[in-house]
Amino acid sequence: MKKILFALSGVIFLVSCNRLSPREKDLQDSLKKPLHVELFETVQQGNIVMPFEEFRLQHNHISVVYLQNSCRPCYPKFIEWQNKMDSIYTPIDYTVLFVIGGGNRYDEFMSQVLDLEYVEDKFYTIMDPEFRFLENNKDIPRWIIDSSMLIDRDSKIKMVGAPWLNEEMA
């Protein structure tokens, strides 16, 4: 009887140690899932508009950063991405893509950013006034979308979070 209880307690101990937190489970479930970004026809870099297909051919790895228009914390986050990306090495086929939900005018978004701090917008932007990005990616937890995601050539999520957060991510 003692042997059975000892074996049972060992199994319970092993199972409880391998249990993932809800956030870890979300991460595990989301990695390698496709992120739907191809639903937009164009991307913008400053005043230059280019077809999404052309943009995608140039970049195999993309950090997708979701922000919302009229969201006070989003403007500093945009500024942080612009400034911090200079501090890490990035391969030539990598870029950052900002998806701005709820706004239909890039210049209005940038006006709000520039009211806080001057930054040169070096990356790409998609304006998403109808929140299509969120609707088409509703199987990905919102906290992951808000954290930013690195996608590969097949638009599958490879990493969650900003690449400068630690040396391993960079």
N, CA, C and O atoms as a DFTB+ gen file, in Angstrom:
680 C
 N C O
     1  1       0.820      -1.185       0.000
     2  2       0.000       0.000       0.000
     3  2       0.875       1.264       0.000
     4  3       0.569       2.237      -0.690
     5  1       1.971       1.239       0.785
     6  2       2.863       2.391       0.838
     7  2       3.525       2.620      -0.513
     8  3       3.730       3.763      -0.921
     9  1       3.858       1.540      -1.206
    10  2       4.490       1.664      -2.524
    11  2       3.529       2.314      -3.516
    12  3       3.940       3.151      -4.319
    13  1       2.278       1.941      -3.465
    14  2       1.281       2.522      -4.371
    15  2       1.103       4.007      -4.081
    16  3       1.069       4.824      -5.002
    17  1       0.989       4.360      -2.788
    18  2       0.850       5.772      -2.411
    19  2       2.088       6.577      -2.810
    20  3       1.969       7.712      -3.274
    21  1       3.270       5.995      -2.632
    22  2       4.502       6.677      -3.016
    23  2       4.548       6.895      -4.531
    24  3       4.888       7.984      -4.994
    25  1       4.208       5.864      -5.297
    26  2       4.196       5.979      -6.760
    27  2       3.157       6.992      -7.213
    28  3       3.422       7.788      -8.114
    29  1       1.982       6.974      -6.603
    30  2       0.920       7.911      -6.956
    31  2       1.328       9.347      -6.640
    32  3       1.064      10.252      -7.431
    33  1       1.973       9.565      -5.485
    34  2       2.411      10.917      -5.149
    35  2       3.510      11.384      -6.104
    36  3       3.588      12.571      -6.420
    37  1       4.358      10.464      -6.566
    38  2       5.386      10.820      -7.550
    39  2       4.769      11.250      -8.871
    40  3       5.224      12.215      -9.485
    41  1       3.746      10.546      -9.308
    42  2       3.050      10.893     -10.553
    43  2       2.377      12.255     -10.413
    44  3       2.466      13.093     -11.310
    45  1       1.704      12.473      -9.284
    46  2       1.044      13.767      -9.052
    47  2       2.074      14.893      -9.048
    48  3       1.828      15.962      -9.608
    49  1       3.223      14.660      -8.421
    50  2       4.288      15.667      -8.389
    51  2       4.770      15.986      -9.803
    52  3       4.926      17.159     -10.143
    53  1       5.005      14.983     -10.623
    54  2       5.484      15.195     -11.990
    55  2       4.457      15.935     -12.834
    56  3       4.809      16.831     -13.602
    57  1       3.200      15.567     -12.694
    58  2       2.148      16.218     -13.477
    59  2       2.010      17.675     -13.063
    60  3       1.860      18.552     -13.914
    61  1       2.060      17.940     -11.766
    62  2       1.896      19.327     -11.310
    63  2       3.082      20.195     -11.713
    64  3       2.907      21.395     -11.929
    65  1       4.270      19.635     -11.820
    66  2       5.446      20.416     -12.215
    67  2       5.431      20.745     -13.704
    68  3       6.042      21.729     -14.119
    69  1       4.765      19.964     -14.494
    70  2       4.736      20.175     -15.939
    71  2       3.548      21.005     -16.385
    72  3       3.379      21.234     -17.583
    73  1       2.733      21.456     -15.471
    74  2       1.547      22.223     -15.820
    75  2       1.957      23.635     -16.245
    76  3       2.724      24.300     -15.548
    77  1       1.446      24.086     -17.382
    78  2       1.772      25.418     -17.890
    79  2       0.782      26.440     -17.356
    80  3      -0.390      26.132     -17.139
    81  1       1.265      27.660     -17.149
    82  2       0.359      28.746     -16.781
    83  2      -0.495      29.071     -18.000
    84  3      -0.133      28.701     -19.117
    85  1      -1.617      29.754     -17.812
    86  2      -2.454      30.115     -18.966
    87  2      -1.695      30.925     -20.027
    88  3      -1.903      30.719     -21.222
    89  1      -0.820      31.839     -19.600
    90  2      -0.053      32.638     -20.566
    91  2       0.938      31.767     -21.337
    92  3       1.113      31.935     -22.544
    93  1       1.588      30.832     -20.627
    94  2       2.521      29.929     -21.305
    95  2       1.781      29.034     -22.294
    96  3       2.288      28.748     -23.378
    97  1       0.596      28.599     -21.923
    98  2      -0.208      27.773     -22.832
    99  2      -0.614      28.586     -24.060
   100  3      -0.533      28.089     -25.183
   101  1      -1.051      29.833     -23.856
   102  2      -1.385      30.716     -24.987
   103  2      -0.199      30.846     -25.933
   104  3      -0.347      30.743     -27.150
   105  1       0.983      31.074     -25.355
   106  2       2.197      31.209     -26.179
   107  2       2.470      29.935     -26.961
   108  3       2.693      29.971     -28.171
   109  1       2.451      28.818     -26.263
   110  2       2.721      27.537     -26.912
   111  2       1.720      27.268     -28.033
   112  3       2.097      26.792     -29.104
   113  1       0.443      27.574     -27.787
   114  2      -0.597      27.337     -28.790
   115  2      -0.496      28.288     -29.976
   116  3      -0.908      27.942     -31.084
   117  1       0.049      29.481     -29.755
   118  2       0.097      30.488     -30.824
   119  2       1.324      30.377     -31.717
   120  3       1.276      30.761     -32.885
   121  1       2.416      29.858     -31.181
   122  2       3.614      29.722     -32.012
   123  2       3.322      28.790     -33.177
   124  3       2.696      27.743     -33.011
   125  1       3.775      29.176     -34.336
   126  2       3.592      28.467     -35.602
   127  2       2.190      28.621     -36.196
   128  3       1.916      28.073     -37.264
   129  1       1.290      29.362     -35.520
   130  2      -0.010      29.667     -36.104
   131  2       0.183      30.754     -37.148
   132  3       1.054      31.610     -36.993
   133  1      -0.615      30.734     -38.208
   134  2      -0.511      31.827     -39.189
   135  2      -1.125      33.116     -38.649
   136  3      -2.162      33.101     -37.986
   137  1      -0.465      34.219     -38.948
   138  2      -0.994      35.546     -38.634
   139  2      -1.495      36.127     -39.942
   140  3      -0.741      36.221     -40.911
   141  1      -2.754      36.514     -39.979
   142  2      -3.356      36.984     -41.232
   143  2      -3.084      38.471     -41.429
   144  3      -3.762      39.322     -40.854
   145  1      -2.087      38.767     -42.246
   146  2      -1.753      40.147     -42.592
   147  2      -1.982      40.408     -44.081
   148  3      -1.969      41.556     -44.524
   149  1      -2.188      39.358     -44.833
   150  2      -2.314      39.472     -46.291
   151  2      -3.662      40.053     -46.722
   152  3      -3.912      40.197     -47.918
   153  1      -4.531      40.386     -45.770
   154  2      -5.843      40.906     -46.126
   155  2      -5.816      42.371     -46.546
   156  3      -6.851      42.930     -46.909
   157  1      -4.658      42.989     -46.501
   158  2      -4.538      44.392     -46.902
   159  2      -3.836      44.485     -48.251
   160  3      -2.923      43.711     -48.537
   161  1      -4.258      45.420     -49.066
   162  2      -3.715      45.555     -50.420
   163  2      -2.408      46.330     -50.455
   164  3      -1.547      46.062     -51.293
   165  1      -2.254      47.295     -49.545
   166  2      -1.075      48.154     -49.591
   167  2      -0.468      48.340     -48.206
   168  3      -1.132      48.161     -47.185
   169  1       0.808      48.702     -48.200
   170  2       1.500      49.148     -46.999
   171  2       2.081      50.514     -47.308
   172  3       2.238      50.889     -48.470
   173  1       2.395      51.246     -46.267
   174  2       2.913      52.595     -46.435
   175  2       4.200      52.740     -45.650
   176  3       4.311      52.271     -44.518
   177  1       5.171      53.395     -46.265
   178  2       6.394      53.764     -45.559
   179  2       6.559      55.271     -45.773
   180  3       6.946      55.723     -46.851
   181  1       6.260      56.027     -44.732
   182  2       6.236      57.477     -44.898
   183  2       5.165      57.846     -45.913
   184  3       3.998      57.493     -45.746
   185  1       5.560      58.553     -46.962
   186  2       4.613      58.947     -48.012
   187  2       4.559      57.965     -49.172
   188  3       3.832      58.191     -50.140
   189  1       5.310      56.889     -49.089
   190  2       5.369      55.911     -50.182
   191  2       4.401      54.771     -49.908
   192  3       4.450      54.148     -48.847
   193  1       3.529      54.501     -50.858
   194  2       2.571      53.406     -50.761
   195  2       3.013      52.320     -51.729
   196  3       3.335      52.602     -52.883
   197  1       3.027      51.075     -51.255
   198  2       3.437      49.972     -52.120
   199  2       2.468      48.812     -51.973
   200  3       1.867      48.633     -50.914
   201  1       2.310      48.017     -53.038
   202  2       1.438      46.841     -52.936
   203  2       1.948      45.877     -51.871
   204  3       3.155      45.687     -51.718
   205  1       1.029      45.280     -51.147
   206  2       1.401      44.354     -50.084
   207  2       2.249      43.202     -50.621
   208  3       3.221      42.797     -49.983
   209  1       1.892      42.683     -51.772
   210  2       2.640      41.559     -52.357
   211  2       4.107      41.916     -52.579
   212  3       4.995      41.112     -52.294
   213  1       4.360      43.115     -53.085
   214  2       5.742      43.568     -53.300
   215  2       6.488      43.677     -51.969
   216  3       7.629      43.232     -51.848
   217  1       5.835      44.266     -50.985
   218  2       6.411      44.376     -49.641
   219  2       6.772      42.995     -49.102
   220  3       7.854      42.798     -48.548
   221  1       5.860      42.046     -49.269
   222  2       6.074      40.702     -48.721
   223  2       7.225      39.973     -49.410
   224  3       7.928      39.188     -48.775
   225  1       7.420      40.228     -50.698
   226  2       8.527      39.606     -51.422
   227  2       9.885      40.094     -50.914
   228  3      10.879      39.374     -51.004
   229  1       9.925      41.300     -50.389
   230  2      11.180      41.887     -49.918
   231  2      11.557      41.476     -48.496
   232  3      12.716      41.607     -48.102
   233  1      10.591      40.983     -47.725
   234  2      10.832      40.745     -46.297
   235  2      10.356      39.361     -45.879
   236  3       9.162      39.062     -45.902
   237  1      11.325      38.516     -45.491
   238  2      10.994      37.167     -45.028
   239  2      10.577      37.142     -43.567
   240  3       9.800      36.280     -43.157
   241  1      11.083      38.073     -42.788
   242  2      10.786      38.127     -41.354
   243  2      10.277      39.516     -41.004
   244  3      10.896      40.527     -41.336
   245  1       9.135      39.545     -40.327
   246  2       8.483      40.819     -40.021
   247  2       8.002      40.809     -38.577
   248  3       7.317      39.880     -38.149
   249  1       8.361      41.836     -37.836
   250  2       7.747      42.050     -36.530
   251  2       6.469      42.842     -36.772
   252  3       6.511      43.967     -37.270
   253  1       5.351      42.255     -36.422
   254  2       4.056      42.910     -36.594
   255  2       3.667      43.518     -35.253
   256  3       3.540      42.820     -34.247
   257  1       3.480      44.833     -35.261
   258  2       3.160      45.582     -34.041
   259  2       1.767      46.162     -34.216
   260  3       1.540      47.001     -35.088
   261  1       0.836      45.712     -33.386
   262  2      -0.532      46.205     -33.469
   263  2      -0.713      47.375     -32.503
   264  3      -0.422      47.266     -31.312
   265  1      -1.197      48.488     -33.037
   266  2      -1.496      49.677     -32.252
   267  2      -2.893      50.151     -32.619
   268  3      -3.449      49.736     -33.636
   269  1      -3.454      51.016     -31.792
   270  2      -4.755      51.576     -32.130
   271  2      -4.667      53.097     -32.175
   272  3      -3.963      53.728     -31.387
   273  1      -5.396      53.652     -33.112
   274  2      -5.481      55.093     -33.224
   275  2      -6.223      55.629     -31.994
   276  3      -7.115      54.963     -31.469
   277  1      -5.865      56.797     -31.547
   278  2      -6.454      57.443     -30.362
   279  2      -6.207      56.662     -29.084
   280  3      -6.988      56.756     -28.137
   281  1      -5.147      55.905     -29.049
   282  2      -4.763      55.122     -27.866
   283  2      -3.514      55.784     -27.295
   284  3      -2.438      55.684     -27.886
   285  1      -3.641      56.449     -26.171
   286  2      -2.509      57.206     -25.611
   287  2      -1.242      56.371     -25.426
   288  3      -0.165      56.848     -25.785
   289  1      -1.310      55.146     -24.884
   290  2      -0.071      54.369     -24.719
   291  2       0.521      53.873     -26.043
   292  3       1.684      53.471     -26.087
   293  1      -0.264      53.899     -27.113
   294  2       0.221      53.385     -28.399
   295  2       1.250      54.313     -29.040
   296  3       2.171      53.841     -29.707
   297  1       1.111      55.607     -28.853
   298  2       2.052      56.541     -29.475
   299  2       3.466      56.378     -28.906
   300  3       4.424      56.329     -29.677
   301  1       3.625      56.293     -27.571
   302  2       4.973      56.026     -27.047
   303  2       5.517      54.660     -27.478
   304  3       6.724      54.507     -27.662
   305  1       4.641      53.677     -27.639
   306  2       5.090      52.358     -28.087
   307  2       5.640      52.448     -29.514
   308  3       6.658      51.831     -29.828
   309  1       4.973      53.209     -30.367
   310  2       5.444      53.441     -31.733
   311  2       6.822      54.100     -31.707
   312  3       7.725      53.692     -32.438
   313  1       6.980      55.115     -30.867
   314  2       8.253      55.830     -30.733
   315  2       9.338      54.883     -30.227
   316  3      10.461      54.898     -30.730
   317  1       9.004      54.060     -29.236
   318  2       9.972      53.116     -28.684
   319  2      10.474      52.150     -29.765
   320  3      11.675      51.892     -29.847
   321  1       9.576      51.619     -30.588
   322  2       9.993      50.712     -31.662
   323  2      10.928      51.433     -32.631
   324  3      11.942      50.867     -33.039
   325  1      10.611      52.650     -32.999
   326  2      11.456      53.400     -33.929
   327  2      12.854      53.597     -33.345
   328  3      13.851      53.448     -34.051
   329  1      12.926      53.931     -32.065
   330  2      14.218      54.221     -31.433
   331  2      15.015      52.965     -31.086
   332  3      16.227      52.933     -31.296
   333  1      14.369      51.950     -30.569
   334  2      15.079      50.761     -30.087
   335  2      15.583      49.866     -31.219
   336  3      16.574      49.158     -31.040
   337  1      14.937      49.882     -32.356
   338  2      15.363      48.997     -33.441
   339  2      16.754      49.349     -33.945
   340  3      17.440      48.499     -34.512
   341  1      17.173      50.584     -33.745
   342  2      18.535      50.976     -34.124
   343  2      19.594      50.321     -33.249
   344  3      20.759      50.246     -33.641
   345  1      19.208      49.848     -32.072
   346  2      20.182      49.310     -31.119
   347  2      20.473      47.821     -31.307
   348  3      21.340      47.274     -30.625
   349  1      19.767      47.164     -32.216
   350  2      20.008      45.731     -32.418
   351  2      20.308      45.457     -33.890
   352  3      19.928      46.225     -34.774
   353  1      20.995      44.352     -34.126
   354  2      21.292      43.922     -35.497
   355  2      20.020      43.353     -36.112
   356  3      19.299      42.581     -35.479
   357  1      19.757      43.747     -37.356
   358  2      18.620      43.167     -38.081
   359  2      19.081      42.731     -39.462
   360  3      19.785      43.478     -40.141
   361  1      18.693      41.530     -39.888
   362  2      19.060      41.082     -41.235
   363  2      18.362      41.914     -42.305
   364  3      17.373      42.594     -42.030
   365  1      18.871      41.854     -43.495
   366  2      18.342      42.670     -44.595
   367  2      16.907      42.305     -44.974
   368  3      16.170      43.148     -45.485
   369  1      16.503      41.055     -44.730
   370  2      15.144      40.635     -45.103
   371  2      14.148      40.785     -43.949
   372  3      13.080      40.174     -43.965
   373  1      14.499      41.597     -42.950
   374  2      13.652      41.827     -41.781
   375  2      13.170      43.265     -41.767
   376  3      13.889      44.177     -42.177
   377  1      11.935      43.463     -41.287
   378  2      11.423      44.811     -41.069
   379  2      10.343      44.779     -40.001
   380  3      10.015      43.726     -39.457
   381  1       9.802      45.946     -39.715
   382  2       8.710      46.095     -38.765
   383  2       7.496      46.594     -39.539
   384  3       7.599      47.470     -40.398
   385  1       6.350      46.018     -39.214
   386  2       5.085      46.427     -39.815
   387  2       4.134      46.831     -38.697
   388  3       3.772      46.013     -37.851
   389  1       3.732      48.098     -38.700
   390  2       2.739      48.583     -37.743
   391  2       1.363      48.447     -38.366
   392  3       1.137      48.909     -39.485
   393  1       0.444      47.817     -37.649
   394  2      -0.953      47.767     -38.070
   395  2      -1.697      48.684     -37.112
   396  3      -1.743      48.433     -35.907
   397  1      -2.283      49.755     -37.659
   398  2      -2.955      50.768     -36.846
   399  2      -4.461      50.570     -36.966
   400  3      -5.059      50.896     -37.991
   401  1      -5.060      50.038     -35.921
   402  2      -6.500      49.796     -35.918
   403  2      -7.279      51.050     -35.607
   404  3      -6.886      51.847     -34.755
   405  1      -8.391      51.221     -36.305
   406  2      -9.299      52.319     -36.022
   407  2      -8.966      53.637     -36.679
   408  3      -9.711      54.606     -36.533
   409  1      -7.895      53.694     -37.378
   410  2      -7.543      54.942     -38.050
   411  2      -7.510      54.737     -39.549
   412  3      -7.135      53.667     -40.028
   413  1      -7.900      55.754     -40.286
   414  2      -7.836      55.605     -41.741
   415  2      -6.840      56.570     -42.375
   416  3      -6.641      56.552     -43.590
   417  1      -6.208      57.422     -41.546
   418  2      -5.249      58.373     -42.110
   419  2      -3.923      58.299     -41.376
   420  3      -3.831      58.592     -40.184
   421  1      -2.909      57.903     -42.109
   422  2      -1.554      57.788     -41.573
   423  2      -1.071      59.129     -41.027
   424  3      -0.465      59.174     -39.956
   425  1      -1.328      60.216     -41.741
   426  2      -0.836      61.525     -41.316
   427  2      -1.449      61.959     -39.982
   428  3      -0.788      62.646     -39.203
   429  1      -2.692      61.575     -39.707
   430  2      -3.303      61.902     -38.417
   431  2      -2.616      61.131     -37.284
   432  3      -2.355      61.685     -36.216
   433  1      -2.328      59.849     -37.530
   434  2      -1.624      59.051     -36.526
   435  2      -0.247      59.653     -36.255
   436  3       0.139      59.840     -35.101
   437  1       0.492      59.956     -37.324
   438  2       1.846      60.511     -37.158
   439  2       1.808      61.878     -36.482
   440  3       2.737      62.220     -35.750
   441  1       0.784      62.650     -36.703
   442  2       0.658      63.949     -36.042
   443  2       0.591      63.763     -34.524
   444  3       1.207      64.523     -33.776
   445  1      -0.151      62.760     -34.076
   446  2      -0.242      62.469     -32.644
   447  2       1.106      61.999     -32.094
   448  3       1.487      62.370     -30.984
   449  1       1.820      61.190     -32.864
   450  2       3.147      60.723     -32.458
   451  2       4.097      61.906     -32.332
   452  3       4.794      62.050     -31.327
   453  1       4.118      62.746     -33.353
   454  2       5.064      63.861     -33.380
   455  2       4.757      64.917     -32.318
   456  3       5.638      65.693     -31.946
   457  1       3.523      64.954     -31.830
   458  2       3.200      65.848     -30.722
   459  2       3.943      65.432     -29.457
   460  3       4.204      66.260     -28.586
   461  1       4.283      64.141     -29.357
   462  2       5.014      63.633     -28.194
   463  2       6.524      63.756     -28.372
   464  3       7.238      64.224     -27.486
   465  1       6.991      63.319     -29.552
   466  2       8.433      63.294     -29.806
   467  2       8.666      63.138     -31.299
   468  3       7.922      62.441     -31.989
   469  1       9.703      63.792     -31.782
   470  2      10.039      63.637     -33.186
   471  2      10.726      62.288     -33.395
   472  3      11.701      61.965     -32.716
   473  1      10.214      61.517     -34.327
   474  2      10.877      60.284     -34.761
   475  2      10.739      60.192     -36.274
   476  3       9.744      60.612     -36.864
   477  1      11.758      59.634     -36.864
   478  2      11.702      59.355     -38.291
   479  2      11.063      57.985     -38.452
   480  3      11.551      57.004     -37.892
   481  1       9.984      57.909     -39.205
   482  2       9.303      56.635     -39.407
   483  2      10.060      55.835     -40.455
   484  3       9.983      56.129     -41.648
   485  1      10.793      54.818     -40.001
   486  2      11.654      54.028     -40.881
   487  2      10.992      52.734     -41.344
   488  3      11.552      52.001     -42.160
   489  1       9.805      52.456     -40.825
   490  2       9.198      51.163     -41.083
   491  2       7.881      51.297     -41.842
   492  3       7.557      52.369     -42.352
   493  1       7.147      50.231     -41.910
   494  2       5.935      50.158     -42.728
   495  2       4.685      50.207     -41.863
   496  3       4.695      49.803     -40.700
   497  1       3.610      50.709     -42.457
   498  2       2.350      50.870     -41.731
   499  2       1.186      50.430     -42.606
   500  3       1.167      50.651     -43.816
   501  1       0.223      49.803     -41.955
   502  2      -1.071      49.497     -42.571
   503  2      -2.119      50.181     -41.714
   504  3      -2.140      50.005     -40.496
   505  1      -2.978      50.951     -42.333
   506  2      -4.095      51.565     -41.626
   507  2      -5.285      50.613     -41.742
   508  3      -5.619      50.149     -42.832
   509  1      -5.911      50.333     -40.617
   510  2      -6.994      49.347     -40.537
   511  2      -8.214      49.964     -39.849
   512  3      -8.482      49.669     -38.684
   513  1      -8.958      50.824     -40.566
   514  2     -10.073      51.525     -39.928
   515  2     -11.203      50.608     -39.468
   516  3     -11.936      50.959     -38.543
   517  1     -11.357      49.456     -40.085
   518  2     -12.465      48.552     -39.739
   519  2     -12.043      47.420     -38.802
   520  3     -12.834      46.509     -38.560
   521  1     -10.840      47.450     -38.278
   522  2     -10.334      46.428     -37.364
   523  2     -10.371      45.027     -37.984
   524  3     -10.647      44.044     -37.296
   525  1     -10.094      44.949     -39.265
   526  2     -10.073      43.649     -39.949
   527  2      -8.963      42.750     -39.420
   528  3      -9.121      41.530     -39.369
   529  1      -7.843      43.347     -39.029
   530  2      -6.727      42.569     -38.503
   531  2      -7.158      41.777     -37.264
   532  3      -6.894      40.579     -37.167
   533  1      -7.822      42.451     -36.321
   534  2      -8.290      41.762     -35.118
   535  2      -9.325      40.700     -35.460
   536  3      -9.279      39.591     -34.928
   537  1     -10.241      41.028     -36.329
   538  2     -11.305      40.088     -36.709
   539  2     -10.734      38.830     -37.352
   540  3     -11.201      37.727     -37.071
   541  1      -9.738      38.981     -38.205
   542  2      -9.167      37.835     -38.913
   543  2      -8.129      37.070     -38.098
   544  3      -7.653      36.020     -38.530
   545  1      -7.780      37.582     -36.936
   546  2      -6.812      36.900     -36.063
   547  2      -7.395      36.657     -34.679
   548  3      -6.665      36.644     -33.688
   549  1      -8.709      36.463     -34.611
   550  2      -9.354      36.312     -33.301
   551  2      -8.998      35.006     -32.589
   552  3      -9.316      34.848     -31.411
   553  1      -8.349      34.076     -33.276
   554  2      -7.910      32.845     -32.615
   555  2      -6.572      33.027     -31.885
   556  3      -6.077      32.099     -31.246
   557  1      -6.001      34.216     -31.983
   558  2      -4.761      34.540     -31.265
   559  2      -5.144      35.452     -30.098
   560  3      -5.796      36.475     -30.306
   561  1      -4.752      35.098     -28.884
   562  2      -5.130      35.929     -27.731
   563  2      -4.706      37.389     -27.908
   564  3      -3.630      37.679     -28.431
   565  1      -5.549      38.274     -27.475
   566  2      -5.312      39.705     -27.657
   567  2      -4.017      40.145     -26.977
   568  3      -3.328      41.023     -27.497
   569  1      -3.668      39.564     -25.835
   570  2      -2.433      39.989     -25.158
   571  2      -1.215      39.667     -26.015
   572  3      -0.207      40.372     -25.947
   573  1      -1.297      38.607     -26.823
   574  2      -0.184      38.269     -27.718
   575  2      -0.133      39.271     -28.864
   576  3       0.944      39.737     -29.234
   577  1      -1.279      39.599     -29.419
   578  2      -1.320      40.599     -30.495
   579  2      -0.761      41.923     -29.990
   580  3      -0.015      42.589     -30.707
   581  1      -1.105      42.310     -28.781
   582  2      -0.620      43.571     -28.212
   583  2       0.870      43.529     -27.863
   584  3       1.493      44.575     -27.683
   585  1       1.441      42.334     -27.768
   586  2       2.857      42.200     -27.422
   587  2       3.776      42.302     -28.631
   588  3       4.982      42.487     -28.469
   589  1       3.244      42.187     -29.817
   590  2       3.949      42.130     -31.097
   591  2       4.400      40.708     -31.380
   592  3       4.646      39.928     -30.460
   593  1       4.505      40.378     -32.653
   594  2       4.850      39.026     -33.071
   595  2       5.818      39.073     -34.236
   596  3       5.708      39.928     -35.115
   597  1       6.759      38.156     -34.239
   598  2       7.657      37.972     -35.375
   599  2       7.069      36.868     -36.232
   600  3       6.778      35.778     -35.739
   601  1       6.894      37.152     -37.526
   602  2       6.385      36.133     -38.444
   603  2       7.444      35.813     -39.490
   604  3       8.326      36.621     -39.783
   605  1       7.331      34.620     -40.038
   606  2       8.277      34.178     -41.063
   607  2       7.669      34.362     -42.460
   608  3       6.613      34.977     -42.609
   609  1       8.333      33.832     -43.460
   610  2       7.912      33.950     -44.861
   611  2       6.479      33.434     -45.069
   612  3       5.747      33.948     -45.914
   613  1       6.090      32.423     -44.298
   614  2       4.749      31.845     -44.415
   615  2       3.740      32.506     -43.485
   616  3       2.627      32.008     -43.315
   617  1       4.126      33.620     -42.888
   618  2       3.295      34.382     -41.952
   619  2       2.954      33.602     -40.686
   620  3       1.931      33.860     -40.052
   621  1       3.802      32.658     -40.321
   622  2       3.601      31.909     -39.082
   623  2       4.363      32.587     -37.950
   624  3       5.483      33.064     -38.132
   625  1       3.737      32.618     -36.789
   626  2       4.330      33.278     -35.632
   627  2       5.538      32.482     -35.143
   628  3       5.442      31.287     -34.866
   629  1       6.667      33.163     -35.043
   630  2       7.910      32.537     -34.584
   631  2       8.304      33.004     -33.187
   632  3       8.974      32.277     -32.453
   633  1       7.891      34.212     -32.818
   634  2       8.290      34.784     -31.541
   635  2       7.260      35.825     -31.122
   636  3       6.642      36.469     -31.970
   637  1       7.080      35.987     -29.833
   638  2       6.173      37.003     -29.298
   639  2       6.989      37.944     -28.426
   640  3       7.757      37.508     -27.568
   641  1       6.814      39.240     -28.657
   642  2       7.513      40.255     -27.874
   643  2       8.474      41.058     -28.729
   644  3       8.799      40.679     -29.854
   645  1       8.915      42.155     -28.182
   646  2       9.856      43.032     -28.888
   647  2      11.237      42.381     -28.930
   648  3      11.658      41.783     -27.940
   649  1      11.946      42.483     -30.045
   650  2      13.234      41.785     -30.184
   651  2      14.348      42.333     -29.296
   652  3      15.357      41.650     -29.120
   653  1      14.217      43.500     -28.742
   654  2      15.288      44.060     -27.915
   655  2      15.094      43.731     -26.426
   656  3      15.899      44.163     -25.601
   657  1      14.056      42.985     -26.070
   658  2      13.780      42.718     -24.665
   659  2      14.878      41.943     -23.950
   660  3      15.142      42.157     -22.767
   661  1      15.514      41.034     -24.695
   662  2      16.659      40.322     -24.116
   663  2      17.572      39.875     -25.235
   664  3      17.204      39.922     -26.409
   665  1      18.748      39.449     -24.873
   666  2      19.763      39.089     -25.861
   667  2      19.316      37.917     -26.738
   668  3      19.581      37.896     -27.940
   669  1      18.641      36.950     -26.131
   670  2      18.194      35.781     -26.896
   671  2      17.200      36.174     -27.990
   672  3      17.255      35.638     -29.097
   673  1      16.294      37.103     -27.688
   674  2      15.310      37.537     -28.685
   675  2      15.975      38.352     -29.787
   676  3      15.601      38.237     -30.954
   677  1      16.951      39.168     -29.430
   678  2      17.653      39.981     -30.431
   679  2      18.416      39.073     -31.373
   680  3      19.078      39.553     -32.293
